[in-house]
């Protein structure tokens, strides 16, 4: 697919992404923890998300992995276990009263990361090498930023760069540039305060030092920071605070007016006095919305609950019979509501059955129309174009099957042990085995072909149909059942909570070997978007219901997935779908279609999804020539 303008063409390494996701889930001990890439790294506690910074992109493989993994370490272990988020919320509210809000936030993130980094390394010494590489990369970056900001006279940012270098310095002597007179006079105080960060034991202590620094800088800095190197999100902690308040409100209890406890324990000789308790009395003189609710906040605590047992009598059973004498009515049947509720619970449990990214996607199956006479003529013409490949493949398969059938069945090196065991002692290379059953004359395999019917296929669909014709006729000739399904997502009807996906099965398993089948292939047309992971999972389900020994799933596509809310995680979701299918013994192969030379970056994206099982067709017109050896290899594997 040729692209002319790409504003955000960041590609995700699906293997690395899943490695980071598994790492975050393991370290937080929470299966719901997710990993996302963002401009800055931080932990969203309420949403259970670990954000990994794009700062590490476009670096060497080792630097990128070390940087991203240390982001996960700091958030999943450090912030998750050792950071007090209530203190952060209080700190943010105090910063808003100053003119150095951004400076204060970034200063705290720097100091807190320093503190929790040491805790992470202490608990997991194997992370030290990665953190050292992280520190080296950041020091190099901030040295450059310091020079740039000094040249541009952005002194606030340059001061932050200097403080960061002081904090991360390996030497007691760190060069400090001259800013202006007011800042230069405060440098000794700032150096002293920065050294105190090494001794902090909690988030509260870190915040205390940050506030002391900000109090001084608020008077001498003219402007707040221009750049944002580290991010301390307000909305994350404010939502967390509102959650805590709501939860505390649920558990709230009004204080008692007195807390007396009865000293004397009950004995059996007390006189029992009975009286009525009026619904309106002194404790309910204040009007409220409570109905039949009695909240007493004064009086003496007794041990009534410990001795509230009495012997039952026959009247209780009579009362029970009265209470249980209801029967089912004809006019008010609530059984349907119960079944609907159960169905909703089942739907909620199965919402991630096809992957989290596809929880709102649902399939719509379309039946092919009866082929018109014109389609039949066009299809016969296509069959004649690929007939040489089809006949050649059929002859090769038949010869191989015949050779396998007539080859010797006795005196073999492996198989069933025969009764002529004397040769074990007399022959130098004894052949003591035989094969009882005659090999099958048929290929024990099944194929499923998924065809990407997205809009980008408009200039490749005709050539693709020719390749699909070869696929169908070749498999039909050697009597291998197969299906051909075109898939796409309806962009116009797709919403955030509803994503209809269409599947047009032009050839199904039951009709694939019929002589007249085939012209239906011409009904495949370019449509709209494509949600590859969802389509692969559904094909996986269909193949699982088949009993053949070898199962193959071929995916014809011209690029990465593109659908509503599927752009960022579509590659990862497709890769997970491919892995799930392969775990169940289904071989998944991608045939990438293009009319132009394929870029290396595009190849890497496809390989991220399908691994090394990818076939690249840079000239779509050569599809039959390239598809022929693939089919031959797969069929020979099934013999």
CORFEN-V662723 format. One record per residue. RES is the residue in one small letter. PHI is phi in radians with two decimals (NA if undefined). PSI is psi in radians with two decimals (NA if undefined). NEAR is the number of other C-alpha atoms within 10 Angstrom. Layout:
res = <RES | RES>
phi = <PHI | PHI>
psi = <PSI | PSI>
near = <NEAR | NEAR>
This chain:
res = <x | x | x | x | x | x | x | x | x | x | x | x | x | x | x | x | x | x | x | x | x | x | x | x | x | x | x | x | x | x | x | x | x | x | x | x | x | x | x | x | x | x | x | x | x | x | x | x | x | x | x | x | x | x | x | x | x | x | x | x | x | x | x | x | x | x | x | x | x | x | x | x | x | x | x | x | x | x | x | x | x | x | x | x | x | x | x | x | x | x | x | x | x | x | x | x | x | x | x | x | x | x | x | x | x | x | x | x | x | x | x | x | x | x | x | x | x | x | x | x | x | x | x | x | x | x | x | x | x | x | x | x | x | x | x | x | x | x | x | x | x | x | x | x | x | x | x | x | x | x | x | x | x | x | x | x | x | x | x | x | x | x | x | x | x | x | x | x | x | x | x | x | x | x | x | x | x | x | x | x | x | x | x | x | x | x | x | x | x | x | x | x | x | x | x | x | x | x | x | x | x | x | x | x | x | x | x | x | x | x | x | x | x | x | x | x | x | x | x | x | x | x | x | x | x | x | x | x | x | x | x | x | x | x | x | x | x | x | x | x | x | x | x | x | x | x | x | x | x | x | x | x | x | x | x | x | x | x | x | x | x | x | x | x | x | x | x | x | x | x | x | x | x | x | x | x | x | x | x | x | x | x | x | x | x | x | x | x | x | x | x | x | x | x | x | x | x | x | x | x | x | x | x | x | x | x | x | x | x | x | x | x | x | x | x | x | x | x | x | x | x | x | x | x | x | x | x | x | x | x | x | x | x | x | x | x | x | x | x | x | x | x | x | x | x | x | x | x | x | x | x | x | x | x | x | x | x | x | x | x | x | x | x | x | x | x | x | x | x | x | x | x | x | x | x | x | x | x | x | x | x | x | x | x | x | x | x | x | x | x | x | x | x | x | x | x | x | x | x | x | x | x | x | x | x | x | x | x | x | x | x | x | x | x | x | x | x | x | x | x | x | x | x | x | x | x | x | x | x | x | x | x | x | x | x | x | x | x | x | x | x | x | x | x | x | x | x | x | x | x | x | x | x | x | x | x | x | x | x | x | x | x | x | x | x | x | x | x | x | x | x | x | x | x | x | x | x | x | x | x | x | x | x | x | x | x | x | x | x | x | x | x | x | x | x | x | x | x | x | x | x | x | x | x | x | x | x | x | x | x | x | x | x | x | x | x | x | x | x | x | x | x | x | x | x | x | x | x | x | x | x | x | x | x | x | x | x | x | x | x | x | x | x | x | x | x | x | x | x | x | x | x | x | x | x | x | x | x | x | x | x | x | x | x | x | x | x | x | x | x | x | x | x | x | x | x | x | x | x | x | x | x | x | x | x | x | x | x | x | x | x | x | x | x | x | x | x | x | x | x | x | x | x | x | x | x | x | x | x | x | x | x | x | x | x | x | x | x | x | x | x | x | x | x | x | x | x | x | x | x | x | x | x | x | x | x | x | x | x>
phi = <NA | -1.37 | -2.06 | -1.83 | -2.25 | -2.31 | -1.40 | -2.45 | -1.89 | -1.23 | -1.76 | -1.78 | -1.34 | -1.11 | -1.15 | -1.15 | -1.05 | -1.20 | -1.12 | -1.16 | -1.11 | -1.12 | -1.11 | -1.13 | -1.13 | -1.20 | -1.24 | -1.47 | 1.00 | -2.46 | -1.17 | -1.51 | -1.16 | -2.08 | -2.09 | -2.35 | -1.62 | -2.59 | -1.13 | -2.25 | -1.71 | -2.84 | -1.95 | -1.68 | -1.18 | -1.16 | -1.55 | 0.99 | -2.19 | -1.85 | -1.64 | -1.83 | -1.34 | -1.28 | -0.99 | -1.57 | -1.20 | 1.01 | -2.17 | -1.10 | -0.99 | -1.19 | -1.10 | -1.12 | -1.15 | -1.10 | -1.12 | -1.18 | -1.17 | -1.18 | -1.02 | -1.17 | -1.04 | -1.11 | -1.46 | -1.36 | -1.82 | -1.07 | -1.12 | -1.13 | -1.82 | -2.05 | -1.74 | -1.66 | -1.30 | -1.16 | -1.16 | -1.11 | -1.07 | -1.13 | -1.12 | -1.10 | -1.11 | -1.27 | -1.12 | -1.12 | -1.49 | -1.91 | -1.73 | -2.16 | -1.08 | -1.13 | -1.06 | -1.13 | -1.12 | -1.25 | -1.12 | -1.12 | -1.03 | -1.12 | -1.21 | -1.18 | -1.09 | -1.08 | -1.17 | -1.30 | -1.06 | -1.13 | -1.19 | -1.14 | -1.13 | -1.18 | -1.36 | -2.33 | -1.05 | -1.17 | -1.56 | -1.06 | -1.11 | -1.14 | -1.18 | -1.14 | -1.14 | -1.05 | -1.09 | -1.08 | -1.14 | -1.18 | -1.09 | -1.08 | -1.17 | -1.28 | -1.12 | -1.15 | -1.13 | -1.08 | -1.12 | -1.11 | -1.20 | -1.18 | -1.11 | -1.48 | 1.06 | -1.61 | -1.22 | -1.10 | -1.19 | -1.11 | -1.14 | -1.09 | -1.01 | -1.16 | -1.12 | -1.11 | -1.12 | -1.10 | -1.22 | -1.75 | -1.30 | -1.63 | -2.04 | -1.22 | -1.90 | -2.11 | -1.18 | -2.07 | -1.24 | -1.58 | -1.70 | -2.38 | -1.06 | -1.16 | -1.19 | -1.06 | -1.18 | -1.55 | -1.03 | -1.00 | -1.11 | -1.13 | -1.08 | -1.12 | -1.17 | -1.10 | -1.15 | -1.21 | -1.11 | -1.23 | -1.83 | -1.20 | -2.00 | -2.69 | -1.08 | -1.08 | -1.18 | -1.07 | -1.12 | -1.05 | -1.18 | -1.05 | -1.15 | -1.13 | -1.19 | -1.13 | -1.04 | -1.34 | -1.18 | -1.07 | -1.55 | -1.90 | -1.53 | -1.40 | -2.33 | -1.39 | -1.16 | -1.54 | -1.69 | -2.08 | -1.58 | -2.29 | -2.11 | -2.00 | -1.28 | -1.39 | -1.11 | -1.13 | -1.38 | -1.19 | -1.18 | -1.13 | -1.16 | -1.15 | -1.13 | -1.10 | -1.13 | -1.10 | -1.19 | -1.15 | -1.09 | -1.14 | -1.64 | -1.12 | -2.28 | -1.21 | -1.18 | -1.33 | -1.27 | -2.53 | -2.25 | -1.40 | -2.14 | -1.19 | -1.38 | -1.37 | -1.47 | -1.24 | -2.15 | -1.46 | -1.74 | -1.28 | -1.45 | -1.71 | -2.01 | -1.91 | -2.65 | -1.48 | -1.83 | -1.26 | -1.27 | -2.02 | -2.61 | -1.06 | -1.28 | -2.02 | -1.22 | -1.46 | -1.19 | -2.55 | -1.55 | -1.33 | -2.08 | 0.93 | -2.23 | -2.13 | -1.83 | -1.64 | -2.01 | -2.60 | 2.27 | -1.86 | -1.32 | -2.09 | -1.74 | -1.05 | -1.12 | -1.34 | -2.24 | -1.60 | -1.75 | -2.41 | -1.40 | -1.34 | -2.41 | -1.17 | -1.10 | -1.09 | -1.16 | -1.09 | -1.11 | -1.13 | -1.15 | -1.09 | -1.18 | -1.79 | -1.62 | -1.33 | -2.45 | -1.20 | -1.77 | -1.38 | -1.50 | -2.22 | -1.85 | -1.80 | -1.14 | -1.15 | -1.09 | -1.14 | -1.16 | -1.14 | -1.11 | -1.12 | -1.14 | -1.10 | -1.15 | -1.15 | -1.09 | -1.13 | -1.21 | -1.63 | -1.11 | -1.82 | -1.08 | -1.80 | 1.72 | -1.08 | -1.23 | -2.00 | -1.16 | -1.88 | -1.54 | -2.49 | -1.51 | -2.22 | -1.64 | -1.99 | -1.60 | -1.26 | -1.38 | -1.18 | -1.05 | -1.42 | -1.09 | -1.12 | -1.09 | -1.11 | -1.12 | -1.11 | -1.16 | -1.08 | -1.16 | -1.15 | -1.09 | -1.14 | -1.21 | -1.86 | -1.09 | -1.09 | -1.15 | -1.13 | -1.19 | -1.09 | -1.15 | -1.10 | -1.11 | -1.11 | -1.16 | -1.13 | -1.12 | -1.14 | -1.13 | -1.16 | -1.09 | -1.18 | -1.31 | -1.62 | -1.15 | -0.95 | -1.93 | -2.06 | 0.93 | -1.87 | -1.45 | -2.56 | 2.37 | -1.55 | -1.32 | -1.51 | -1.67 | -1.69 | -1.57 | -1.11 | -1.11 | -1.07 | -1.70 | -1.69 | -1.61 | -1.24 | -2.16 | -1.22 | -1.95 | -1.93 | -2.12 | -2.52 | -1.99 | -1.48 | -1.46 | -1.41 | -1.11 | -1.19 | -1.49 | -2.08 | -1.54 | -1.56 | -2.61 | -2.49 | -2.15 | -2.25 | -2.03 | -1.73 | -2.02 | -1.18 | -1.86 | -1.29 | -1.11 | -1.22 | -1.53 | -1.07 | -1.69 | -2.23 | -1.14 | -1.10 | -1.17 | -1.11 | -1.09 | -1.14 | -1.15 | -1.16 | -1.07 | -1.05 | -0.99 | -1.19 | -1.18 | -1.15 | -1.23 | -1.15 | -1.15 | -1.82 | 1.04 | -1.87 | -1.13 | -2.79 | -2.38 | -2.26 | -2.26 | -1.63 | -2.35 | -2.85 | -1.98 | -1.41 | -1.18 | -1.16 | -1.62 | -1.32 | -2.24 | -1.13 | -2.10 | -2.73 | -2.30 | -1.24 | -2.07 | -1.72 | -2.26 | -1.83 | -1.55 | -1.36 | -2.31 | -1.88 | -1.06 | -1.26 | -1.92 | -1.14 | -1.71 | -1.25 | -1.09 | -1.46 | -1.31 | 2.47 | -1.03 | -1.09 | -1.02 | -1.19 | -1.40 | -1.25 | -2.37 | -1.15 | -2.07 | -2.28 | -1.57 | -2.39 | -2.03 | -1.11 | -1.03 | -1.14 | -1.12 | -1.15 | -1.15 | -1.21 | -1.12 | -1.01 | -1.08 | -1.15 | -1.19 | -1.11 | -1.44 | -1.53 | -1.88 | -1.18 | -1.27 | -1.83 | -2.23 | -2.19 | -2.19 | -1.84 | -2.08 | -1.61 | -2.60 | -2.17 | 2.90 | -1.35 | -1.10 | -2.64 | -2.73 | -1.09 | 1.14 | -2.08 | -1.15 | -1.29 | -1.84 | -1.12 | -1.12 | -1.15 | -1.10 | -1.11 | -1.08 | -1.13 | -1.12 | -1.12 | -1.09 | -1.07 | -1.15 | -1.18 | -1.10 | -1.67 | 1.46 | -1.72 | -1.48 | -1.85 | -2.26 | -1.80 | -1.95 | -1.54 | -1.86 | -2.67 | -1.84 | -2.26 | -0.97 | -1.54 | -1.24 | -1.11 | -1.12 | -1.18 | -1.08 | -1.13 | -1.09 | -1.13 | -1.20 | -1.09 | -1.51 | -1.96 | 1.23 | -1.43 | -1.55 | -2.28 | -2.03 | -1.77 | -1.97 | -1.34 | -2.14 | -1.03 | -1.20 | -1.64 | -0.99 | -1.03 | -1.13 | -1.44 | -1.27 | -1.04 | -1.11 | -1.14 | -1.09 | -1.05 | -1.13 | -1.20 | -1.24 | -1.12 | -1.16 | -1.58 | -1.38>
psi = <2.06 | 2.28 | 2.46 | -0.74 | 2.25 | 1.89 | -0.60 | 1.59 | 0.60 | 2.23 | 2.49 | 2.21 | 1.83 | -0.61 | -0.78 | -0.70 | -0.81 | -0.56 | -0.76 | -0.69 | -0.78 | -0.66 | -0.77 | -0.73 | -0.67 | -0.77 | -0.63 | -0.22 | 0.71 | 2.04 | -0.35 | -0.09 | 2.34 | 2.80 | 2.35 | 2.65 | 2.41 | 3.11 | -0.66 | 2.83 | 2.26 | 3.02 | 2.14 | 1.75 | -0.80 | -0.67 | -0.09 | 0.90 | 2.37 | 2.06 | 2.24 | 2.35 | 2.49 | -0.06 | -0.48 | -0.03 | 2.77 | 0.70 | 3.12 | 2.77 | -0.77 | -0.76 | -0.72 | -0.78 | -0.74 | -0.76 | -0.82 | -0.69 | -0.68 | -0.55 | -0.78 | -0.70 | -0.83 | -0.68 | -0.75 | -0.53 | -0.99 | -1.17 | -0.69 | -0.62 | -0.54 | -0.06 | 2.35 | 1.83 | -0.43 | -0.63 | -0.65 | -0.73 | -0.75 | -0.68 | -0.74 | -0.72 | -0.61 | -0.63 | -0.58 | -0.33 | -0.06 | 3.07 | 0.17 | 0.81 | -0.88 | -0.73 | -0.78 | -0.70 | -0.80 | -0.57 | -0.73 | -0.79 | -0.70 | -0.83 | -0.71 | -0.69 | -0.65 | -0.75 | -0.86 | -0.40 | -0.76 | -0.63 | -0.67 | -0.81 | -0.58 | -0.72 | -0.54 | 1.49 | -0.38 | -0.19 | -0.08 | -0.73 | -0.74 | -0.71 | -0.60 | -0.72 | -0.68 | -0.81 | -0.72 | -0.78 | -0.74 | -0.68 | -0.75 | -0.72 | -0.78 | -0.46 | -0.73 | -0.76 | -0.62 | -0.79 | -0.76 | -0.80 | -0.57 | -0.72 | -0.67 | -0.01 | 0.56 | 1.41 | -0.56 | -0.81 | -0.68 | -0.65 | -0.73 | -0.74 | -0.72 | -0.76 | -0.64 | -0.78 | -0.62 | -0.74 | -0.59 | 0.19 | 2.48 | -0.14 | 2.51 | -0.28 | 1.90 | 2.25 | 2.25 | 2.07 | 2.89 | 2.22 | -1.62 | 3.07 | -0.76 | -0.77 | -0.72 | -0.64 | -0.47 | -0.12 | -0.81 | -0.73 | -0.75 | -0.71 | -0.73 | -0.75 | -0.68 | -0.63 | -0.44 | -0.36 | -0.43 | -0.28 | -0.01 | 2.49 | -0.12 | 2.93 | -0.65 | -0.73 | -0.68 | -0.78 | -0.67 | -0.78 | -0.71 | -0.74 | -0.64 | -0.69 | -0.79 | -0.60 | -0.67 | -0.79 | -0.49 | -0.45 | -0.42 | -0.33 | 2.33 | -0.63 | 2.78 | 3.07 | 2.52 | -0.73 | 2.73 | 1.86 | -0.61 | 2.64 | 2.20 | 1.72 | 2.32 | -0.76 | -0.52 | -0.82 | -0.51 | -0.68 | -0.61 | -0.69 | -0.72 | -0.61 | -0.78 | -0.68 | -0.75 | -0.72 | -0.67 | -0.63 | -0.64 | -0.58 | 0.01 | 2.42 | 2.32 | 2.49 | 2.56 | 2.57 | -0.56 | 2.78 | 0.86 | 2.57 | 2.35 | 2.17 | -0.78 | 2.26 | 2.73 | 2.51 | 3.04 | -0.14 | 0.23 | 2.63 | 2.39 | 2.19 | 2.26 | 2.45 | 2.77 | 2.50 | 1.97 | 2.55 | -0.30 | 2.01 | -2.98 | -0.60 | -0.30 | 0.48 | -0.44 | 2.22 | 2.39 | 3.07 | 0.03 | 2.40 | 2.21 | 0.78 | 2.27 | 1.84 | 1.77 | 2.21 | 0.28 | 2.77 | -3.10 | 2.35 | 2.30 | 3.01 | 0.64 | -0.69 | -0.49 | -0.32 | 0.57 | 0.47 | 2.40 | 2.84 | 2.37 | 2.85 | 3.12 | -0.46 | -0.53 | -0.74 | -0.67 | -0.73 | -0.64 | -0.65 | -0.72 | -0.76 | -0.49 | 0.36 | 0.26 | 2.74 | 2.89 | 2.31 | 2.71 | -0.56 | -0.35 | 1.52 | 1.97 | 0.21 | -0.56 | -0.68 | -0.67 | -0.76 | -0.63 | -0.68 | -0.72 | -0.67 | -0.70 | -0.67 | -0.71 | -0.71 | -0.69 | -0.66 | -0.60 | 0.17 | -0.48 | 0.30 | -0.62 | 0.42 | 2.54 | -0.62 | -0.25 | 0.40 | -0.38 | 0.11 | 2.49 | 2.56 | 2.54 | 2.03 | 2.31 | 2.39 | 2.51 | 2.62 | 2.85 | 2.22 | 2.42 | 2.90 | -0.66 | -0.72 | -0.65 | -0.74 | -0.77 | -0.70 | -0.72 | -0.60 | -0.72 | -0.66 | -0.70 | -0.54 | -0.58 | 0.16 | -0.60 | -0.74 | -0.74 | -0.77 | -0.69 | -0.78 | -0.72 | -0.77 | -0.72 | -0.75 | -0.75 | -0.71 | -0.70 | -0.75 | -0.70 | -0.73 | -0.71 | -0.55 | -0.66 | -0.09 | 2.69 | 2.52 | -0.10 | 2.93 | 0.97 | 2.87 | -0.24 | 2.68 | -2.48 | 2.46 | 2.18 | -3.11 | 0.08 | 1.34 | -0.13 | -0.52 | -0.34 | -0.53 | -0.44 | -0.57 | 2.56 | -0.73 | 1.43 | 2.44 | 1.81 | 0.14 | 2.80 | 2.87 | 2.26 | -0.88 | 2.53 | 2.38 | 2.65 | 2.55 | -0.02 | 2.78 | 2.17 | 1.32 | 2.80 | 2.51 | 2.54 | 2.28 | 2.05 | 2.27 | 2.09 | 2.01 | 0.62 | 2.92 | -0.48 | -0.14 | 0.11 | -0.55 | 0.13 | -0.13 | -0.67 | -0.81 | -0.61 | -0.69 | -0.59 | -0.74 | -0.66 | -0.62 | -0.77 | -0.77 | -0.85 | -0.86 | -0.64 | -0.79 | -0.63 | -0.63 | -0.54 | 0.22 | 0.84 | 2.06 | 2.55 | 2.92 | 2.68 | 2.08 | 2.19 | 2.45 | 2.56 | 2.86 | 2.44 | 1.90 | -0.68 | -0.64 | -0.14 | 2.35 | -3.10 | -0.47 | 0.26 | 2.02 | 1.60 | 2.26 | 2.22 | 2.41 | 1.98 | 1.85 | 1.66 | -0.51 | 2.12 | 3.02 | -0.66 | -0.48 | 0.02 | -0.47 | 0.04 | 2.51 | -0.66 | -0.06 | 2.57 | -0.85 | -0.36 | -0.37 | -0.56 | -0.19 | -0.14 | 2.23 | 2.67 | 2.30 | -1.76 | -1.99 | 3.04 | 2.30 | 1.48 | -0.76 | -0.71 | -0.77 | -0.70 | -0.69 | -0.67 | -0.70 | -0.65 | -0.77 | -0.76 | -0.73 | -0.55 | -0.44 | -0.10 | 2.71 | 0.08 | 2.70 | -0.79 | 2.30 | 2.25 | 2.42 | 2.00 | 2.35 | 2.00 | 2.08 | 2.95 | 0.34 | -2.98 | 2.84 | 2.62 | 1.99 | 3.09 | 2.08 | 0.39 | -0.01 | -0.86 | -0.73 | 0.12 | -0.68 | -0.79 | -0.74 | -0.73 | -0.74 | -0.73 | -0.67 | -0.70 | -0.77 | -0.73 | -0.72 | -0.74 | -0.55 | -0.48 | 0.31 | 0.23 | 2.16 | 2.09 | 2.19 | 2.33 | 2.36 | 1.85 | 2.18 | 2.34 | 2.71 | -0.04 | 2.88 | 2.39 | 2.20 | 2.68 | -0.66 | -0.64 | -0.67 | -0.71 | -0.66 | -0.81 | -0.71 | -0.49 | -0.55 | -0.76 | -0.02 | -2.55 | -0.06 | 1.06 | 2.35 | 2.09 | 2.16 | 1.71 | -0.38 | 1.82 | -0.46 | -0.30 | 0.21 | -0.82 | -0.72 | -0.59 | -0.59 | -0.50 | -0.94 | -0.51 | -0.84 | -0.71 | -0.77 | -0.76 | -0.66 | -0.70 | -0.55 | -0.46 | -0.14 | NA>
near = <18 | 12 | 5 | 5 | 7 | 7 | 5 | 6 | 7 | 11 | 14 | 17 | 16 | 21 | 15 | 15 | 18 | 17 | 13 | 23 | 19 | 15 | 18 | 26 | 19 | 14 | 17 | 19 | 12 | 11 | 12 | 11 | 21 | 18 | 21 | 15 | 16 | 13 | 14 | 17 | 22 | 24 | 23 | 21 | 17 | 13 | 13 | 18 | 19 | 28 | 21 | 25 | 19 | 16 | 17 | 18 | 15 | 10 | 11 | 10 | 10 | 10 | 17 | 17 | 17 | 20 | 25 | 24 | 22 | 22 | 27 | 28 | 26 | 28 | 29 | 25 | 23 | 25 | 22 | 20 | 15 | 18 | 19 | 13 | 19 | 15 | 14 | 20 | 18 | 12 | 19 | 20 | 12 | 13 | 19 | 12 | 9 | 16 | 19 | 21 | 19 | 22 | 26 | 29 | 22 | 19 | 25 | 24 | 18 | 19 | 24 | 23 | 18 | 18 | 23 | 24 | 22 | 17 | 18 | 22 | 17 | 12 | 11 | 12 | 11 | 11 | 17 | 16 | 12 | 17 | 22 | 12 | 16 | 20 | 16 | 12 | 14 | 16 | 18 | 11 | 12 | 19 | 15 | 12 | 17 | 22 | 15 | 14 | 18 | 17 | 11 | 10 | 13 | 18 | 23 | 23 | 23 | 24 | 24 | 20 | 22 | 21 | 20 | 21 | 21 | 21 | 19 | 16 | 14 | 9 | 7 | 7 | 8 | 12 | 9 | 13 | 13 | 12 | 17 | 11 | 9 | 12 | 18 | 15 | 12 | 14 | 16 | 11 | 12 | 18 | 13 | 10 | 15 | 18 | 12 | 14 | 20 | 14 | 10 | 18 | 13 | 14 | 21 | 17 | 15 | 21 | 25 | 13 | 18 | 22 | 17 | 12 | 18 | 20 | 16 | 14 | 22 | 17 | 12 | 15 | 17 | 12 | 14 | 19 | 22 | 13 | 12 | 14 | 19 | 19 | 17 | 21 | 15 | 13 | 11 | 17 | 21 | 17 | 15 | 17 | 16 | 11 | 13 | 13 | 12 | 11 | 11 | 11 | 10 | 9 | 8 | 9 | 9 | 8 | 9 | 11 | 10 | 11 | 11 | 12 | 11 | 11 | 9 | 8 | 7 | 12 | 6 | 5 | 6 | 7 | 6 | 5 | 5 | 6 | 5 | 5 | 7 | 7 | 12 | 9 | 9 | 8 | 12 | 14 | 8 | 7 | 6 | 8 | 6 | 9 | 7 | 7 | 10 | 10 | 9 | 11 | 14 | 13 | 13 | 11 | 12 | 14 | 12 | 9 | 7 | 7 | 8 | 7 | 8 | 6 | 4 | 8 | 8 | 7 | 9 | 10 | 11 | 11 | 10 | 10 | 11 | 10 | 9 | 9 | 7 | 8 | 6 | 8 | 8 | 6 | 6 | 7 | 10 | 10 | 9 | 9 | 10 | 11 | 11 | 11 | 12 | 12 | 12 | 12 | 12 | 11 | 13 | 12 | 10 | 12 | 16 | 13 | 12 | 20 | 18 | 12 | 19 | 21 | 18 | 17 | 23 | 15 | 16 | 12 | 13 | 14 | 11 | 15 | 9 | 10 | 15 | 10 | 10 | 9 | 17 | 17 | 12 | 12 | 20 | 13 | 12 | 17 | 19 | 11 | 15 | 20 | 16 | 12 | 19 | 23 | 15 | 13 | 20 | 19 | 13 | 12 | 20 | 14 | 11 | 12 | 18 | 13 | 11 | 15 | 14 | 10 | 9 | 11 | 14 | 16 | 16 | 16 | 13 | 12 | 14 | 13 | 15 | 14 | 8 | 11 | 13 | 10 | 12 | 12 | 9 | 9 | 9 | 8 | 10 | 15 | 18 | 20 | 19 | 17 | 16 | 10 | 7 | 10 | 14 | 12 | 12 | 14 | 20 | 17 | 21 | 24 | 23 | 24 | 24 | 23 | 30 | 29 | 27 | 26 | 15 | 19 | 22 | 12 | 14 | 19 | 22 | 16 | 17 | 22 | 21 | 22 | 23 | 22 | 25 | 26 | 21 | 26 | 23 | 23 | 22 | 20 | 16 | 19 | 18 | 20 | 21 | 25 | 22 | 23 | 24 | 26 | 29 | 26 | 27 | 18 | 16 | 10 | 10 | 17 | 14 | 9 | 9 | 14 | 23 | 18 | 22 | 21 | 21 | 21 | 21 | 23 | 24 | 17 | 16 | 10 | 15 | 22 | 21 | 10 | 10 | 10 | 18 | 24 | 22 | 20 | 23 | 20 | 16 | 22 | 19 | 20 | 20 | 19 | 21 | 30 | 28 | 28 | 24 | 24 | 25 | 25 | 20 | 15 | 17 | 23 | 11 | 12 | 22 | 15 | 8 | 13 | 11 | 16 | 12 | 19 | 24 | 20 | 24 | 18 | 22 | 21 | 25 | 23 | 20 | 18 | 21 | 20 | 20 | 19 | 14 | 18 | 12 | 16 | 18 | 26 | 26 | 22 | 25 | 26 | 24 | 21 | 24 | 24 | 17 | 15 | 22 | 16 | 9 | 12 | 13 | 21 | 18 | 23 | 20 | 23 | 20 | 21 | 25 | 22 | 15 | 12 | 12 | 17 | 10 | 8 | 10 | 15 | 15 | 15 | 18 | 24 | 18 | 20 | 26 | 22 | 17 | 11 | 13 | 18 | 19 | 18 | 20 | 16 | 16 | 22 | 18 | 13 | 22 | 21 | 13 | 17 | 18 | 19 | 13 | 12 | 16 | 16 | 10 | 16 | 20 | 13 | 11 | 15 | 17>
